[in-house]
Amino acid sequence: MTFDTLVRPNFYRDSVALMRLATELQALPGIEQASAIMATEPNLEILAETGGAPDTITAGPNDILVVVSG
């Protein structure tokens, strides 16, 4: 499985907007899984526990993290 990540520093969006983005990304051809989250410590822990992202992500709690796999 191949991962691609995007960190958007200091770019807050509410959870509804992030869920909408993840849903739209997941509907694209070739995408198996997509996540769009604020990169808070609890969110990063959940992402790591589910195997949803590589360990090399550097993002802070005020950053949006978008991860897609396919």
PQR file of N, CA, C, O and H, with PARSE charges and radii, in Angstrom:
ATOM      1  N   MET A   1       0.856  -1.178   0.000 -0.4000 1.5000
ATOM      2  CA  MET A   1       0.000   0.000   0.000 -0.0000 2.0000
ATOM      3  C   MET A   1       0.899   1.237   0.000  0.5500 1.7000
ATOM      4  O   MET A   1       1.885   1.302   0.735 -0.5500 1.4000
ATOM      5  N   THR A   2       0.553   2.192  -0.814 -0.4000 1.5000
ATOM      6  CA  THR A   2       1.304   3.429  -0.915 -0.0000 2.0000
ATOM      7  C   THR A   2       0.547   4.548  -0.204  0.5500 1.7000
ATOM      8  O   THR A   2      -0.661   4.710  -0.377 -0.5500 1.4000
ATOM      9  H   THR A   2      -0.248   2.139  -1.411  0.4000 1.0000
ATOM     10  N   PHE A   3       1.287   5.320   0.603 -0.4000 1.5000
ATOM     11  CA  PHE A   3       0.711   6.448   1.322 -0.0000 2.0000
ATOM     12  C   PHE A   3       1.209   7.747   0.728  0.5500 1.7000
ATOM     13  O   PHE A   3       2.337   7.828   0.244 -0.5500 1.4000
ATOM     14  H   PHE A   3       2.268   5.188   0.744  0.4000 1.0000
ATOM     15  N   ASP A   4       0.374   8.749   0.767 -0.4000 1.5000
ATOM     16  CA  ASP A   4       0.790  10.112   0.453 -0.0000 2.0000
ATOM     17  C   ASP A   4       0.199  11.009   1.527  0.5500 1.7000
ATOM     18  O   ASP A   4      -0.953  10.835   1.923 -0.5500 1.4000
ATOM     19  H   ASP A   4      -0.543   8.683   1.161  0.4000 1.0000
ATOM     20  N   THR A   5       0.977  11.960   1.993 -0.4000 1.5000
ATOM     21  CA  THR A   5       0.516  12.843   3.059 -0.0000 2.0000
ATOM     22  C   THR A   5       0.694  14.298   2.658  0.5500 1.7000
ATOM     23  O   THR A   5       1.559  14.644   1.853 -0.5500 1.4000
ATOM     24  H   THR A   5       1.914  12.102   1.671  0.4000 1.0000
ATOM     25  N   LEU A   6      -0.134  15.124   3.232 -0.4000 1.5000
ATOM     26  CA  LEU A   6      -0.040  16.566   3.057 -0.0000 2.0000
ATOM     27  C   LEU A   6      -0.284  17.200   4.416  0.5500 1.7000
ATOM     28  O   LEU A   6      -1.278  16.900   5.078 -0.5500 1.4000
ATOM     29  H   LEU A   6      -0.837  14.843   3.886  0.4000 1.0000
ATOM     30  N   VAL A   7       0.617  18.072   4.830 -0.4000 1.5000
ATOM     31  CA  VAL A   7       0.440  18.835   6.065 -0.0000 2.0000
ATOM     32  C   VAL A   7       0.222  20.285   5.682  0.5500 1.7000
ATOM     33  O   VAL A   7       1.035  20.878   4.973 -0.5500 1.4000
ATOM     34  H   VAL A   7       1.424  18.316   4.292  0.4000 1.0000
ATOM     35  N   ARG A   8      -0.857  20.843   6.143 -0.4000 1.5000
ATOM     36  CA  ARG A   8      -1.157  22.262   5.897 -0.0000 2.0000
ATOM     37  C   ARG A   8      -1.002  22.977   7.237  0.5500 1.7000
ATOM     38  O   ARG A   8      -1.911  22.928   8.066 -0.5500 1.4000
ATOM     39  H   ARG A   8      -1.518  20.362   6.719  0.4000 1.0000
ATOM     40  N   PRO A   9       0.144  23.646   7.464 -0.5600 1.5000
ATOM     41  CA  PRO A   9       0.414  24.262   8.759  0.2800 2.0000
ATOM     42  C   PRO A   9      -0.535  25.415   9.090  0.5500 1.7000
ATOM     43  O   PRO A   9      -0.917  26.201   8.223 -0.5500 1.4000
ATOM     44  N   ASN A  10      -0.899  25.489  10.358 -0.4000 1.5000
ATOM     45  CA  ASN A  10      -1.712  26.595  10.877 -0.0000 2.0000
ATOM     46  C   ASN A  10      -2.941  26.866  10.013  0.5500 1.7000
ATOM     47  O   ASN A  10      -3.180  27.995   9.585 -0.5500 1.4000
ATOM     48  H   ASN A  10      -0.589  24.850  11.062  0.4000 1.0000
ATOM     49  N   PHE A  11      -3.705  25.822   9.767 -0.4000 1.5000
ATOM     50  CA  PHE A  11      -4.859  25.927   8.879 -0.0000 2.0000
ATOM     51  C   PHE A  11      -6.019  25.159   9.499  0.5500 1.7000
ATOM     52  O   PHE A  11      -6.265  24.009   9.135 -0.5500 1.4000
ATOM     53  H   PHE A  11      -3.512  24.905  10.115  0.4000 1.0000
ATOM     54  N   TYR A  12      -6.724  25.778  10.422 -0.4000 1.5000
ATOM     55  CA  TYR A  12      -7.819  25.114  11.132 -0.0000 2.0000
ATOM     56  C   TYR A  12      -9.045  24.966  10.249  0.5500 1.7000
ATOM     57  O   TYR A  12      -9.424  25.889   9.528 -0.5500 1.4000
ATOM     58  H   TYR A  12      -6.524  26.712  10.717  0.4000 1.0000
ATOM     59  N   ARG A  13      -9.661  23.790  10.316 -0.4000 1.5000
ATOM     60  CA  ARG A  13     -10.973  23.537   9.726 -0.0000 2.0000
ATOM     61  C   ARG A  13     -11.745  22.683  10.723  0.5500 1.7000
ATOM     62  O   ARG A  13     -11.161  21.874  11.444 -0.5500 1.4000
ATOM     63  H   ARG A  13      -9.353  23.040  10.902  0.4000 1.0000
ATOM     64  N   ASP A  14     -13.058  22.868  10.759 -0.4000 1.5000
ATOM     65  CA  ASP A  14     -13.849  22.079  11.707 -0.0000 2.0000
ATOM     66  C   ASP A  14     -14.001  20.642  11.199  0.5500 1.7000
ATOM     67  O   ASP A  14     -13.690  20.335  10.049 -0.5500 1.4000
ATOM     68  H   ASP A  14     -13.533  23.526  10.173  0.4000 1.0000
ATOM     69  N   SER A  15     -14.485  19.777  12.083 -0.4000 1.5000
ATOM     70  CA  SER A  15     -14.551  18.355  11.767 -0.0000 2.0000
ATOM     71  C   SER A  15     -15.489  18.055  10.607  0.5500 1.7000
ATOM     72  O   SER A  15     -15.252  17.105   9.861 -0.5500 1.4000
ATOM     73  H   SER A  15     -14.738  20.027  13.018  0.4000 1.0000
ATOM     74  N   VAL A  16     -16.535  18.831  10.437 -0.4000 1.5000
ATOM     75  CA  VAL A  16     -17.463  18.596   9.321 -0.0000 2.0000
ATOM     76  C   VAL A  16     -16.750  18.818   7.991  0.5500 1.7000
ATOM     77  O   VAL A  16     -16.886  18.008   7.074 -0.5500 1.4000
ATOM     78  H   VAL A  16     -16.727  19.604  11.043  0.4000 1.0000
ATOM     79  N   ALA A  17     -16.004  19.891   7.878 -0.4000 1.5000
ATOM     80  CA  ALA A  17     -15.258  20.172   6.646 -0.0000 2.0000
ATOM     81  C   ALA A  17     -14.213  19.088   6.380  0.5500 1.7000
ATOM     82  O   ALA A  17     -14.005  18.689   5.234 -0.5500 1.4000
ATOM     83  H   ALA A  17     -15.894  20.550   8.623  0.4000 1.0000
ATOM     84  N   LEU A  18     -13.558  18.614   7.439 -0.4000 1.5000
ATOM     85  CA  LEU A  18     -12.538  17.584   7.270 -0.0000 2.0000
ATOM     86  C   LEU A  18     -13.156  16.243   6.876  0.5500 1.7000
ATOM     87  O   LEU A  18     -12.584  15.518   6.063 -0.5500 1.4000
ATOM     88  H   LEU A  18     -13.727  18.937   8.370  0.4000 1.0000
ATOM     89  N   MET A  19     -14.310  15.908   7.438 -0.4000 1.5000
ATOM     90  CA  MET A  19     -14.991  14.668   7.050 -0.0000 2.0000
ATOM     91  C   MET A  19     -15.454  14.735   5.598  0.5500 1.7000
ATOM     92  O   MET A  19     -15.373  13.748   4.868 -0.5500 1.4000
ATOM     93  H   MET A  19     -14.775  16.497   8.099  0.4000 1.0000
ATOM     94  N   ARG A  20     -15.934  15.895   5.188 -0.4000 1.5000
ATOM     95  CA  ARG A  20     -16.365  16.075   3.794 -0.0000 2.0000
ATOM     96  C   ARG A  20     -15.179  15.891   2.835  0.5500 1.7000
ATOM     97  O   ARG A  20     -15.305  15.235   1.801 -0.5500 1.4000
ATOM     98  H   ARG A  20     -16.000  16.698   5.781  0.4000 1.0000
ATOM     99  N   LEU A  21     -14.043  16.472   3.187 -0.4000 1.5000
ATOM    100  CA  LEU A  21     -12.839  16.330   2.366 -0.0000 2.0000
ATOM    101  C   LEU A  21     -12.425  14.867   2.267  0.5500 1.7000
ATOM    102  O   LEU A  21     -12.134  14.377   1.176 -0.5500 1.4000
ATOM    103  H   LEU A  21     -13.941  17.005   4.027  0.4000 1.0000
ATOM    104  N   ALA A  22     -12.396  14.168   3.393 -0.4000 1.5000
ATOM    105  CA  ALA A  22     -11.998  12.757   3.393 -0.0000 2.0000
ATOM    106  C   ALA A  22     -12.950  11.919   2.538  0.5500 1.7000
ATOM    107  O   ALA A  22     -12.507  11.033   1.808 -0.5500 1.4000
ATOM    108  H   ALA A  22     -12.632  14.566   4.279  0.4000 1.0000
ATOM    109  N   THR A  23     -14.242  12.192   2.622 -0.4000 1.5000
ATOM    110  CA  THR A  23     -15.233  11.461   1.830 -0.0000 2.0000
ATOM    111  C   THR A  23     -15.021  11.693   0.340  0.5500 1.7000
ATOM    112  O   THR A  23     -15.089  10.753  -0.452 -0.5500 1.4000
ATOM    113  H   THR A  23     -14.602  12.912   3.215  0.4000 1.0000
ATOM    114  N   GLU A  24     -14.765  12.942  -0.047 -0.4000 1.5000
ATOM    115  CA  GLU A  24     -14.526  13.264  -1.458 -0.0000 2.0000
ATOM    116  C   GLU A  24     -13.247  12.601  -1.964  0.5500 1.7000
ATOM    117  O   GLU A  24     -13.213  12.097  -3.087 -0.5500 1.4000
ATOM    118  H   GLU A  24     -14.710  13.706   0.596  0.4000 1.0000
ATOM    119  N   LEU A  25     -12.207  12.598  -1.151 -0.4000 1.5000
ATOM    120  CA  LEU A  25     -10.956  11.965  -1.559 -0.0000 2.0000
ATOM    121  C   LEU A  25     -11.126  10.457  -1.706  0.5500 1.7000
ATOM    122  O   LEU A  25     -10.610   9.858  -2.650 -0.5500 1.4000
ATOM    123  H   LEU A  25     -12.235  13.007  -0.238  0.4000 1.0000
ATOM    124  N   GLN A  26     -11.843   9.852  -0.781 -0.4000 1.5000
ATOM    125  CA  GLN A  26     -12.024   8.406  -0.806 -0.0000 2.0000
ATOM    126  C   GLN A  26     -12.839   7.954  -2.011  0.5500 1.7000
ATOM    127  O   GLN A  26     -12.737   6.796  -2.418 -0.5500 1.4000
ATOM    128  H   GLN A  26     -12.262  10.339  -0.014  0.4000 1.0000
ATOM    129  N   ALA A  27     -13.631   8.824  -2.581 -0.4000 1.5000
ATOM    130  CA  ALA A  27     -14.435   8.486  -3.758 -0.0000 2.0000
ATOM    131  C   ALA A  27     -13.627   8.503  -5.053  0.5500 1.7000
ATOM    132  O   ALA A  27     -14.118   8.056  -6.090 -0.5500 1.4000
ATOM    133  H   ALA A  27     -13.713   9.765  -2.251  0.4000 1.0000
ATOM    134  N   LEU A  28     -12.392   9.014  -5.007 -0.4000 1.5000
ATOM    135  CA  LEU A  28     -11.569   9.084  -6.212 -0.0000 2.0000
ATOM    136  C   LEU A  28     -11.061   7.698  -6.602  0.5500 1.7000
ATOM    137  O   LEU A  28     -10.813   6.861  -5.735 -0.5500 1.4000
ATOM    138  H   LEU A  28     -11.993   9.377  -4.165  0.4000 1.0000
ATOM    139  N   PRO A  29     -10.906   7.454  -7.901 -0.5600 1.5000
ATOM    140  CA  PRO A  29     -10.406   6.151  -8.363  0.2800 2.0000
ATOM    141  C   PRO A  29      -9.013   5.868  -7.804  0.5500 1.7000
ATOM    142  O   PRO A  29      -8.149   6.745  -7.787 -0.5500 1.4000
ATOM    143  N   GLY A  30      -8.807   4.647  -7.352 -0.4000 1.5000
ATOM    144  CA  GLY A  30      -7.494   4.224  -6.868 -0.0000 2.0000
ATOM    145  C   GLY A  30      -7.229   4.529  -5.405  0.5500 1.7000
ATOM    146  O   GLY A  30      -6.212   4.093  -4.865 -0.5500 1.4000
ATOM    147  H   GLY A  30      -9.509   3.934  -7.365  0.4000 1.0000
ATOM    148  N   ILE A  31      -8.107   5.256  -4.757 -0.4000 1.5000
ATOM    149  CA  ILE A  31      -7.921   5.589  -3.338 -0.0000 2.0000
ATOM    150  C   ILE A  31      -8.629   4.532  -2.498  0.5500 1.7000
ATOM    151  O   ILE A  31      -9.833   4.319  -2.638 -0.5500 1.4000
ATOM    152  H   ILE A  31      -8.933   5.610  -5.196  0.4000 1.0000
ATOM    153  N   GLU A  32      -7.872   3.875  -1.626 -0.4000 1.5000
ATOM    154  CA  GLU A  32      -8.446   2.866  -0.742 -0.0000 2.0000
ATOM    155  C   GLU A  32      -8.927   3.478   0.571  0.5500 1.7000
ATOM    156  O   GLU A  32      -9.964   3.088   1.108 -0.5500 1.4000
ATOM    157  H   GLU A  32      -6.893   4.049  -1.512  0.4000 1.0000
ATOM    158  N   GLN A  33      -8.164   4.438   1.078 -0.4000 1.5000
ATOM    159  CA  GLN A  33      -8.509   5.062   2.352 -0.0000 2.0000
ATOM    160  C   GLN A  33      -8.032   6.505   2.324  0.5500 1.7000
ATOM    161  O   GLN A  33      -6.992   6.817   1.744 -0.5500 1.4000
ATOM    162  H   GLN A  33      -7.322   4.755   0.642  0.4000 1.0000
ATOM    163  N   ALA A  34      -8.804   7.385   2.960 -0.4000 1.5000
ATOM    164  CA  ALA A  34      -8.430   8.795   3.053 -0.0000 2.0000
ATOM    165  C   ALA A  34      -8.822   9.319   4.424  0.5500 1.7000
ATOM    166  O   ALA A  34      -9.892   8.996   4.941 -0.5500 1.4000
ATOM    167  H   ALA A  34      -9.649   7.131   3.432  0.4000 1.0000
ATOM    168  N   SER A  35      -7.949  10.127   5.005 -0.4000 1.5000
ATOM    169  CA  SER A  35      -8.217  10.764   6.293 -0.0000 2.0000
ATOM    170  C   SER A  35      -7.838  12.234   6.188  0.5500 1.7000
ATOM    171  O   SER A  35      -6.856  12.592   5.537 -0.5500 1.4000
ATOM    172  H   SER A  35      -7.081  10.389   4.585  0.4000 1.0000
ATOM    173  N   ALA A  36      -8.616  13.063   6.828 -0.4000 1.5000
ATOM    174  CA  ALA A  36      -8.303  14.490   6.935 -0.0000 2.0000
ATOM    175  C   ALA A  36      -8.606  14.869   8.382  0.5500 1.7000
ATOM    176  O   ALA A  36      -9.759  14.851   8.814 -0.5500 1.4000
ATOM    177  H   ALA A  36      -9.414  12.772   7.357  0.4000 1.0000
ATOM    178  N   ILE A  37      -7.552  15.213   9.123 -0.4000 1.5000
ATOM    179  CA  ILE A  37      -7.702  15.457  10.561 -0.0000 2.0000
ATOM    180  C   ILE A  37      -6.877  16.658  10.984  0.5500 1.7000
ATOM    181  O   ILE A  37      -5.938  17.059  10.296 -0.5500 1.4000
ATOM    182  H   ILE A  37      -6.616  15.227   8.772  0.4000 1.0000
ATOM    183  N   MET A  38      -7.238  17.223  12.122 -0.4000 1.5000
ATOM    184  CA  MET A  38      -6.335  18.147  12.785 -0.0000 2.0000
ATOM    185  C   MET A  38      -5.288  17.266  13.460  0.5500 1.7000
ATOM    186  O   MET A  38      -5.636  16.250  14.060 -0.5500 1.4000
ATOM    187  H   MET A  38      -8.001  16.898  12.681  0.4000 1.0000
ATOM    188  N   ALA A  39      -4.031  17.633  13.372 -0.4000 1.5000
ATOM    189  CA  ALA A  39      -2.935  16.775  13.819 -0.0000 2.0000
ATOM    190  C   ALA A  39      -2.674  16.899  15.318  0.5500 1.7000
ATOM    191  O   ALA A  39      -1.542  17.125  15.745 -0.5500 1.4000
ATOM    192  H   ALA A  39      -3.748  18.459  12.884  0.4000 1.0000
ATOM    193  N   THR A  40      -3.724  16.749  16.101 -0.4000 1.5000
ATOM    194  CA  THR A  40      -3.566  16.744  17.553 -0.0000 2.0000
ATOM    195  C   THR A  40      -2.957  15.411  17.972  0.5500 1.7000
ATOM    196  O   THR A  40      -3.023  14.435  17.225 -0.5500 1.4000
ATOM    197  H   THR A  40      -4.644  16.566  15.754  0.4000 1.0000
ATOM    198  N   GLU A  41      -2.373  15.367  19.145 -0.4000 1.5000
ATOM    199  CA  GLU A  41      -1.754  14.134  19.631 -0.0000 2.0000
ATOM    200  C   GLU A  41      -2.742  12.962  19.668  0.5500 1.7000
ATOM    201  O   GLU A  41      -2.406  11.877  19.193 -0.5500 1.4000
ATOM    202  H   GLU A  41      -2.320  16.160  19.752  0.4000 1.0000
ATOM    203  N   PRO A  42      -3.954  13.145  20.219 -0.5600 1.5000
ATOM    204  CA  PRO A  42      -4.905  12.023  20.205  0.2800 2.0000
ATOM    205  C   PRO A  42      -5.265  11.546  18.789  0.5500 1.7000
ATOM    206  O   PRO A  42      -5.374  10.343  18.551 -0.5500 1.4000
ATOM    207  N   ASN A  43      -5.446  12.474  17.860 -0.4000 1.5000
ATOM    208  CA  ASN A  43      -5.769  12.087  16.485 -0.0000 2.0000
ATOM    209  C   ASN A  43      -4.617  11.339  15.829  0.5500 1.7000
ATOM    210  O   ASN A  43      -4.840  10.366  15.108 -0.5500 1.4000
ATOM    211  H   ASN A  43      -5.358  13.452  18.053  0.4000 1.0000
ATOM    212  N   LEU A  44      -3.381  11.785  16.075 -0.4000 1.5000
ATOM    213  CA  LEU A  44      -2.216  11.098  15.516 -0.0000 2.0000
ATOM    214  C   LEU A  44      -2.074   9.699  16.105  0.5500 1.7000
ATOM    215  O   LEU A  44      -1.696   8.764  15.398 -0.5500 1.4000
ATOM    216  H   LEU A  44      -3.200  12.575  16.661  0.4000 1.0000
ATOM    217  N   GLU A  45      -2.375   9.548  17.395 -0.4000 1.5000
ATOM    218  CA  GLU A  45      -2.314   8.226  18.025 -0.0000 2.0000
ATOM    219  C   GLU A  45      -3.331   7.275  17.406  0.5500 1.7000
ATOM    220  O   GLU A  45      -3.015   6.119  17.128 -0.5500 1.4000
ATOM    221  H   GLU A  45      -2.681  10.307  17.969  0.4000 1.0000
ATOM    222  N   ILE A  46      -4.551   7.761  17.189 -0.4000 1.5000
ATOM    223  CA  ILE A  46      -5.591   6.932  16.568 -0.0000 2.0000
ATOM    224  C   ILE A  46      -5.174   6.532  15.158  0.5500 1.7000
ATOM    225  O   ILE A  46      -5.344   5.379  14.762 -0.5500 1.4000
ATOM    226  H   ILE A  46      -4.808   8.700  17.414  0.4000 1.0000
ATOM    227  N   LEU A  47      -4.639   7.466  14.412 -0.4000 1.5000
ATOM    228  CA  LEU A  47      -4.195   7.184  13.051 -0.0000 2.0000
ATOM    229  C   LEU A  47      -3.093   6.127  13.061  0.5500 1.7000
ATOM    230  O   LEU A  47      -3.100   5.223  12.226 -0.5500 1.4000
ATOM    231  H   LEU A  47      -4.502   8.403  14.733  0.4000 1.0000
ATOM    232  N   ALA A  48      -2.157   6.230  13.986 -0.4000 1.5000
ATOM    233  CA  ALA A  48      -1.070   5.251  14.089 -0.0000 2.0000
ATOM    234  C   ALA A  48      -1.600   3.876  14.486  0.5500 1.7000
ATOM    235  O   ALA A  48      -1.155   2.864  13.945 -0.5500 1.4000
ATOM    236  H   ALA A  48      -2.151   6.965  14.664  0.4000 1.0000
ATOM    237  N   GLU A  49      -2.543   3.830  15.423 -0.4000 1.5000
ATOM    238  CA  GLU A  49      -3.102   2.555  15.885 -0.0000 2.0000
ATOM    239  C   GLU A  49      -3.850   1.822  14.787  0.5500 1.7000
ATOM    240  O   GLU A  49      -3.855   0.591  14.753 -0.5500 1.4000
ATOM    241  H   GLU A  49      -2.904   4.652  15.863  0.4000 1.0000
ATOM    242  N   THR A  50      -4.477   2.559  13.895 -0.4000 1.5000
ATOM    243  CA  THR A  50      -5.248   1.941  12.819 -0.0000 2.0000
ATOM    244  C   THR A  50      -4.402   1.646  11.592  0.5500 1.7000
ATOM    245  O   THR A  50      -4.903   1.120  10.599 -0.5500 1.4000
ATOM    246  H   THR A  50      -4.472   3.559  13.922  0.4000 1.0000
ATOM    247  N   GLY A  51      -3.117   1.985  11.658 -0.4000 1.5000
ATOM    248  CA  GLY A  51      -2.242   1.757  10.516 -0.0000 2.0000
ATOM    249  C   GLY A  51      -2.541   2.683   9.363  0.5500 1.7000
ATOM    250  O   GLY A  51      -2.256   2.368   8.208 -0.5500 1.4000
ATOM    251  H   GLY A  51      -2.709   2.412  12.464  0.4000 1.0000
ATOM    252  N   GLY A  52      -3.121   3.836   9.683 -0.4000 1.5000
ATOM    253  CA  GLY A  52      -3.578   4.747   8.646 -0.0000 2.0000
ATOM    254  C   GLY A  52      -2.554   5.727   8.125  0.5500 1.7000
ATOM    255  O   GLY A  52      -2.887   6.580   7.302 -0.5500 1.4000
ATOM    256  H   GLY A  52      -3.352   4.092  10.621  0.4000 1.0000
ATOM    257  N   ALA A  53      -1.300   5.629   8.585 -0.4000 1.5000
ATOM    258  CA  ALA A  53      -0.301   6.589   8.114 -0.0000 2.0000
ATOM    259  C   ALA A  53       1.092   6.103   8.463  0.5500 1.7000
ATOM    260  O   ALA A  53       1.268   5.341   9.413 -0.5500 1.4000
ATOM    261  H   ALA A  53      -1.030   4.936   9.253  0.4000 1.0000
ATOM    262  N   PRO A  54       2.082   6.539   7.701 -0.5600 1.5000
ATOM    263  CA  PRO A  54       3.463   6.203   8.044  0.2800 2.0000
ATOM    264  C   PRO A  54       3.908   6.930   9.311  0.5500 1.7000
ATOM    265  O   PRO A  54       3.307   7.929   9.705 -0.5500 1.4000
ATOM    266  N   ASP A  55       4.962   6.422   9.945 -0.4000 1.5000
ATOM    267  CA  ASP A  55       5.463   6.989  11.201 -0.0000 2.0000
ATOM    268  C   ASP A  55       6.256   8.278  11.008  0.5500 1.7000
ATOM    269  O   ASP A  55       6.659   8.894  11.995 -0.5500 1.4000
ATOM    270  H   ASP A  55       5.450   5.610   9.625  0.4000 1.0000
ATOM    271  N   THR A  56       6.484   8.692   9.805 -0.4000 1.5000
ATOM    272  CA  THR A  56       7.370   9.822   9.526 -0.0000 2.0000
ATOM    273  C   THR A  56       6.664  11.169   9.469  0.5500 1.7000
ATOM    274  O   THR A  56       7.261  12.156   9.039 -0.5500 1.4000
ATOM    275  H   THR A  56       6.156   8.192   9.003  0.4000 1.0000
ATOM    276  N   ILE A  57       5.419  11.228   9.890 -0.4000 1.5000
ATOM    277  CA  ILE A  57       4.646  12.467   9.807 -0.0000 2.0000
ATOM    278  C   ILE A  57       5.112  13.457  10.866  0.5500 1.7000
ATOM    279  O   ILE A  57       5.245  13.109  12.039 -0.5500 1.4000
ATOM    280  H   ILE A  57       4.935  10.426  10.239  0.4000 1.0000
ATOM    281  N   THR A  58       5.357  14.678  10.448 -0.4000 1.5000
ATOM    282  CA  THR A  58       5.686  15.760  11.362 -0.0000 2.0000
ATOM    283  C   THR A  58       4.618  16.829  11.219  0.5500 1.7000
ATOM    284  O   THR A  58       4.581  17.567  10.234 -0.5500 1.4000
ATOM    285  H   THR A  58       5.249  14.961   9.494  0.4000 1.0000
ATOM    286  N   ALA A  59       3.752  16.898  12.216 -0.4000 1.5000
ATOM    287  CA  ALA A  59       2.667  17.881  12.188 -0.0000 2.0000
ATOM    288  C   ALA A  59       2.290  18.218  13.614  0.5500 1.7000
ATOM    289  O   ALA A  59       2.452  17.402  14.521 -0.5500 1.4000
ATOM    290  H   ALA A  59       3.781  16.299  13.016  0.4000 1.0000
ATOM    291  N   GLY A  60       1.788  19.425  13.809 -0.4000 1.5000
ATOM    292  CA  GLY A  60       1.393  19.882  15.131 -0.0000 2.0000
ATOM    293  C   GLY A  60      -0.107  20.037  15.247  0.5500 1.7000
ATOM    294  O   GLY A  60      -0.825  19.876  14.260 -0.5500 1.4000
ATOM    295  H   GLY A  60       1.656  20.089  13.072  0.4000 1.0000
ATOM    296  N   PRO A  61      -0.591  20.346  16.435 -0.5600 1.5000
ATOM    297  CA  PRO A  61      -2.033  20.387  16.699  0.2800 2.0000
ATOM    298  C   PRO A  61      -2.797  21.464  15.928  0.5500 1.7000
ATOM    299  O   PRO A  61      -4.022  21.386  15.829 -0.5500 1.4000
ATOM    300  N   ASN A  62      -2.119  22.450  15.391 -0.4000 1.5000
ATOM    301  CA  ASN A  62      -2.776  23.495  14.610 -0.0000 2.0000
ATOM    302  C   ASN A  62      -2.714  23.237  13.109  0.5500 1.7000
ATOM    303  O   ASN A  62      -3.107  24.084  12.306 -0.5500 1.4000
ATOM    304  H   ASN A  62      -1.124  22.514  15.472  0.4000 1.0000
ATOM    305  N   ASP A  63      -2.213  22.056  12.739 -0.4000 1.5000
ATOM    306  CA  ASP A  63      -2.018  21.703  11.333 -0.0000 2.0000
ATOM    307  C   ASP A  63      -3.085  20.710  10.893  0.5500 1.7000
ATOM    308  O   ASP A  63      -3.527  19.865  11.672 -0.5500 1.4000
ATOM    309  H   ASP A  63      -1.893  21.368  13.391  0.4000 1.0000
ATOM    310  N   ILE A  64      -3.489  20.826   9.637 -0.4000 1.5000
ATOM    311  CA  ILE A  64      -4.342  19.801   9.021 -0.0000 2.0000
ATOM    312  C   ILE A  64      -3.430  18.744   8.416  0.5500 1.7000
ATOM    313  O   ILE A  64      -2.429  19.054   7.771 -0.5500 1.4000
ATOM    314  H   ILE A  64      -3.130  21.512   9.004  0.4000 1.0000
ATOM    315  N   LEU A  65      -3.797  17.503   8.638 -0.4000 1.5000
ATOM    316  CA  LEU A  65      -3.079  16.384   8.072 -0.0000 2.0000
ATOM    317  C   LEU A  65      -4.030  15.613   7.169  0.5500 1.7000
ATOM    318  O   LEU A  65      -5.098  15.177   7.596 -0.5500 1.4000
ATOM    319  H   LEU A  65      -4.610  17.251   9.162  0.4000 1.0000
ATOM    320  N   VAL A  66      -3.625  15.452   5.914 -0.4000 1.5000
ATOM    321  CA  VAL A  66      -4.406  14.675   4.961 -0.0000 2.0000
ATOM    322  C   VAL A  66      -3.547  13.481   4.558  0.5500 1.7000
ATOM    323  O   VAL A  66      -2.404  13.636   4.126 -0.5500 1.4000
ATOM    324  H   VAL A  66      -2.757  15.806   5.566  0.4000 1.0000
ATOM    325  N   VAL A  67      -4.120  12.283   4.709 -0.4000 1.5000
ATOM    326  CA  VAL A  67      -3.408  11.057   4.367 -0.0000 2.0000
ATOM    327  C   VAL A  67      -4.296  10.245   3.429  0.5500 1.7000
ATOM    328  O   VAL A  67      -5.468  10.005   3.720 -0.5500 1.4000
ATOM    329  H   VAL A  67      -5.048  12.157   5.060  0.4000 1.0000
ATOM    330  N   VAL A  68      -3.727   9.830   2.309 -0.4000 1.5000
ATOM    331  CA  VAL A  68      -4.450   8.953   1.387 -0.0000 2.0000
ATOM    332  C   VAL A  68      -3.587   7.722   1.111  0.5500 1.7000
ATOM    333  O   VAL A  68      -2.359   7.793   1.085 -0.5500 1.4000
ATOM    334  H   VAL A  68      -2.775  10.026   2.073  0.4000 1.0000
ATOM    335  N   SER A  69      -4.254   6.613   0.911 -0.4000 1.5000
ATOM    336  CA  SER A  69      -3.545   5.394   0.547 -0.0000 2.0000
ATOM    337  C   SER A  69      -4.275   4.745  -0.620  0.5500 1.7000
ATOM    338  O   SER A  69      -5.490   4.866  -0.776 -0.5500 1.4000
ATOM    339  H   SER A  69      -5.252   6.556   0.932  0.4000 1.0000
ATOM    340  N   GLY A  70      -3.498   4.064  -1.419 -0.4000 1.5000
ATOM    341  CA  GLY A  70      -4.083   3.397  -2.566 -0.0000 2.0000
ATOM    342  C   GLY A  70      -3.088   2.486  -3.211  0.5500 1.7000
ATOM    343  O   GLY A  70      -3.403   1.831  -4.204 -0.5500 1.4000
ATOM    344  H   GLY A  70      -2.511   3.966  -1.293  0.4000 1.0000
TER
END
